[in-house]
Amino acid sequence: MIWMEERAHHRESPSALWPEVRSIIALGMSYAPATDPLALADKGGIGRISVYAQGGDYHDVIKRRLKELARWLVAAAPGADVKVFVDTAPVMEKPLSEAAGLGWQGKHTNLVSREHGSWLFLGAIYTTLDLESDSAGRTTCGSCDACLAACPTDAFPGPFRLDARRCISYLTIEHKGPIPSEFRAAIGNRIYGCDDCLAVCPWNKFAAAAHANQAFLPRAEFVAPELGDLLQLDDGAFREVFAGSPIKRIGRDRMMRNCLIAAGNGGNAGLVPVVAALLNDPAPEVRGAAIWALWRLDAGRWEVEREGRSLAEVDPEVMAEWNQNSPRNGEGDRAA
């Protein structure tokens, strides 16, 4: 969030990012899934990974495609200069894509296409060429508010407005440290991102499954990963499992935090041993999430562990986890 604030002036004006830019070519590529991602919503013991992260790293795939097109553009117009961007620079991809006619920004603030629905990766080519403008996309959401109603954390203050601080995608991917307790139950079994507002968009009925690029096909082990397996990953194993995936960017500790929240929500008592083992983890955010998950899964074991550990804990945020779930405070609800 701070990164976005610091670079707001670059996002507001393309020329602030590159003064020589004269035109912007906005492009999209579908990653529409073959199955409904919401089908796994209520299954305890497994984690849900956002559709876009189930295949190869889109940054690499899209950037290769953009560079191919950029080389063709330079060859066709000698003297032209170009720069390509894929979600790694302060570029307003969605407004630019709407202005270029790729679609419109829906009430969930994501781009919607008549042909491809909501499942779109976006990229941009900045160039010194003067190119003819396309007609901008027109909003076609009508009275539909399915995406707003579907949000588990009420992250939409209103149509076309998103409070990222409440968004599960932000909380599980970008947010550092403990996830605020008010959002934990709503996260359910999501361990990386959230697709709910995208998945319910009625325009998706026109979107064919994305088979054009094999890199976007889901890896079988990412479709419904077992939380018990993920919770046993050390840093080396995490890097190995998520090599070539955008998930590797959040690091092992943040993923463990997310998996522990999902475990606490799932109510699978069989996970108690692996959850309890993470009370010894060197990372405070992992220990803190393990405390919460254990409290949800096994109150008796939680009481025993608290007696032996709480006074020895030195991290204030972890100590707060022991205290806020204390029976004396009467806070929260355990998993069924």
N, C-alpha and C positions, 0 to 999 in steps of 0.2 A: 504493500500500500504506500509506503514511504517512497519507494522507487517511482511509482506512478506520479506522486505529487511532485517530486523533484524534476521530473521530465515532462510535466504538463505542457510547457511552452512548445516542446518539440511535437507533441501530439496534436496541438491545436493548429499548427502550421507546418506543412511538409517542408517548406523552404527553411524553416528553423533547423530541421534535421539535415537538409542538404540544399544550400542556397541556389545551386544550379538547376534544380529540378524544374521541368516545364510541364511534364505530363506524368500521370501515374496509371499503370495498367494493373487493375485488380483482377485476381483470379481465384477460383475456388475449385476444390476437388472433393467429391463425395466420399464419405466413409460410412454410409448407411449400413446398419447391421442386418443380418439375415433373420434374426429372431428378436423378440421383444425383450429389451434389457430389464424391464420391470418384472419379468417372470421369476426372478430369483430374489425378489424383495423380502420375502418372509422366511427364508431358509436359514435357520441357525447353523452355526458351524462352518459356514463358508463366507467368503468376502466378496463384495461386488466392486469390480474395477470399471471405471468409465469406459464406454465403447471405444473412444478415440485412443485409449492407452492399451488396448488389448493386442494390438499388432505392433508393427515396427514404429520407430520414432518418427513422427510426422515431420519434425523439423528437418531431418536429413532427407526424407523422401521428397517433400515439397521443394526444398531448396535445390535439389538436383534438377527437378523439372523446370524451376524458374531459371536456373542458370542455362539450361539448354535453350529455352526460349530467348533469354537475353543474348546469348551468342548468335542466334539466328537474327535477332533484331539489329545487332551491331554489324553483322555481315551484310544485311540488306540496306543499312543506312550508315555507310562509313563516316566516321567522325562523331557518331553518337556515343554518349556515355550512359551507363546504366548502373543501378544498384538494386540488389534483390533483398527482400525482407520477409521473414517467416516467424512472426511471434517472438522475435528476439530484440526488437528495437521499438522505440516509442512511436509506433505507427498505428493510426486509427483504422484498422482493417475493415471493420464493419461499416462505418459511415462511408468510407471510400468505395467499398463494394456496392453499397446501395446507390451511391452516386454514379457508379459505372453500369448500373442496370442488372447486376447479378441477382438481385432480389431486394428484400426490404428488411429492416430491423423489426422483428416481432415484439410483442409485448414483453417477452422474456429477454429482450435486448440482443438476442442472437439473430444472425441473418437467416432469413427464410427464402427459399427458392420454390417457384411453382413446380419445377422439374425434379428437384432434389430434396425438398423439405428442409429440415433444420440441420441435417447431418453434413456439415461442410467445414473443411479446412480452408483457411484463407491465406493468401499471400499477396505481395505487391512488388511490382517492378517500377522503380523510379527511373526516369530518363530525361535527358536534355532535349529530346525531340518534342516538337509541337505536334500533338496528335489531336484528331477530331474527337470531341466529347460524345459519349453515348447518352441516351436518355436515362434519367434516374429511375430506380425502382419505385413502385407505389405500394404503400401499406395496404394489405389485403387481409387483415386479421378480423375485420368486422367486429361483431359483438363477442366473439370467442374470447374466453379468459381461462381456458383449460390449463395453460402453462402457469398462470398465477396461482390458481387453486391447488396445483399439484405440488408446489414447493413445500417441503417438510419443515422448513425453518422460517417461513414467512419472510423471505428475503426480498420480496417485491413490495415496496411501499405503495406502488401504483403501477399502472401500465407503462411500459417503456422505462421503468426505473428499477435499478437493482442496488440493494445495499450489500456490497460484497462482504462486509464483515459478518453477515448472517448466512452467506452462501456456503453450502457444504463443499463445493469445489474449492473455494478459497480456503476454508477451514482445514481440509484434509491435504491440500497441496502446498499452499503458500504460507499459511499461518505457522509461526514458530512457537514452540513451547506448548503448555497445556491448552487443550481445547476447552473453551468456557463451558462450565457444567450445564448451563441452560440449553446447550445445543446437543449434548452427547446422546441422549435418548433418541432424538430425532434423526441422528445420523444412521441409526439402524446398523445394517451390515455393510455399509459403504466404506471401503478402505482407501479409495483413490478416486476422487471426483464424484459427480452426480449427474445423472442423465434425465431426471424426472421431467423437467420442464421441456426438454427437447423431445422426449419419447411420446408425450401426450399430444404433440402438435398435429392437428388433422392433416396438414399439408404433407406429412410423411407418408401418407397412403400413395402418393405419386412417386416416392423415392424407391428406386430399385436397389437391391443390396449391392454394395460396392465390391465388385470382383475385378474391376479393371486393373487395379494395382495389388499384386499379391502381398506386398508389404503391409497392407492394411487388414488382411485377413487375420482374425483373432488367433492367438496362440492358445492351444487347448488348455494349457495350465493356467491361463489368465481369465478364463471364462467364469469359473466358479472355484477359485482356489480354496483349499482347506486352511482354515485359520490355524489349526494345530500345527501344520507344517510351516506356515509363514512365521509363527511365533518362535520357532526354534532357529531362525536364521541369525548367524553372526554377520559381521560386516562383509567378510569375504564371500560368504554364501549369498548374501543379498546382492552383491555386485554381480555374481555369476548368474543368478536366477533372472535378474532384470537387465542384463546386458542387452544393448540394442533397443531398450524400451525407454519412453519418456519418464517412467516411474523412477528410474535410477537417479534422477535429478533431486528427488526429495531426501534421499539418503535413508539408511537403515533405521535410524532412531525414530524419525517421523513416521515411517511405515509401521514400526512396532507400536507406536502410540495409536495409530489408526486401527490396527488389528486388535489391540486390546479394547478399544472402545466398542468395536464390533463384537468381540467376544463377550463383553459385559452385557451387550444388548441381546445377544442370541440365546442366553439362558441354557447353554450346553455345559452341564456340570463336569463333563468329561475333560473340559479344558482347564479345570482348576489347577492341576499340577504344573502345566506349562505357564499359566498365568502367575502362579505363586513363585515360580523360579525367576521370573522377571522382576520380582521385588529386589533382587540382588543386582540388577543391571546397573552399569556405571553411569548411564545417561539419566538425569533427573526426570526428563519428560516421559521416559519409558517407565521408570519406577512409579511416578505419579499416576500414569494411566493404569498400571498393573494394580495399584491400590483400589482404584475405582472399579475395575473389572472384577476383582476378587470380592469386593463388597457386594456387587450385584449377583455374583454367582454362588457364594458360600459365606453367609454372614458369620457362621461359627468359626470357620477358618480365618476369616478376616479379623475377628476379635483376638484370636490367638496370635496372629502375626502382628497385630497392632501393639499388643502388650510387649512383645519382644523387640520391636523395631522403632516405634515412634519416638522414643526418647533419644535414640542414637542417631536419628536422621538430622543432617546438618543443612540440607537444602530447604529454604523457607517455603517454596512452592510445593515440594513433596510433603513437607510437614503439614501444610494446609490441607492436602488431600486426606491425610489421616484424621485431621480434626473436623473437616466439614462433613464427613460421613459418619461421625461418631453418633451412637444412639442418643447421646445427651443433646445433640443438636436437632435430632428428628428430621433430618433433611433428606430429600430425594425418594425415589422409588426403586426397589430392586427389580431385576428381571423376573418374569413369571417362571 
